[in-house]
């Protein structure tokens, strides 16, 4: 299949021979968004961008990554107007809130009530501009993956010869497959993916086991094989991400 603009990121991710191509894509999208929000383009000074960041805010993980990224002025501007919006929202919540009356416990449980303050805070904890950007793009990559998987024999071959996926993204892939593949294609997909995942989880287990063996004096002179980075790859395979990555800094 002739490469198109929308297929390039997936091809790059597969060609990287990473433990999971979607981890590769996730990291790139996250870093691109950090560059957009805080980088040299000064997007934080654009009113439409700050309108979006003021509304969505950022999750704990991405606040940490924004702090690590640097750009004191950019972070300060984002926080300043984000605080102003959230203060107004919280004051409106306070004004509308009526404390629930104390009720009797039933078998050790509190009576069910709604609390506008708690509801607002719970929503805020999961609201994040960077997560939202990623999720919107990630869904399109799922569409592209299954289009290429069914229409491009070379792409399919490279997937089946790859290191598979982390378990987290494999779950996303399976959920997407159920709604994107025809019944006959779905059966083949699971047959191929189960084989791919089994082989690669076995491979990671062997790497981690050999790393353990290397701490035994009987193996001190033996070759390390592929075990030197087995810890970070093993962690990635189970949960996704890159445990060995340091803080991402702005591009100069």
Secondary structure, 3 states (H helix, E strand, C coil): CCCCHHHHHHHHHHHCCCCCHHHHHHHHHHHHHHHHHHCCCCHHHCHHHHHHHHHHCCCHHHHHHHHHHCCHHHHHHHHHHHHHHHHHHHHHHHHHCCCCCCCCCECCECCCCCCHHHHHHHHHHHCCHHHHHHHHHHHHHHHHHHHHHHHCHHHHHHHHCCCCCCHHHHHHHHHHHHHHCCHHHHHHHHHHHHHHHHHHHHHHHHHHHHHHHCCCHHHCCCCCCCCCCHHHHHHHHHHCCCCCCCCCCCCC
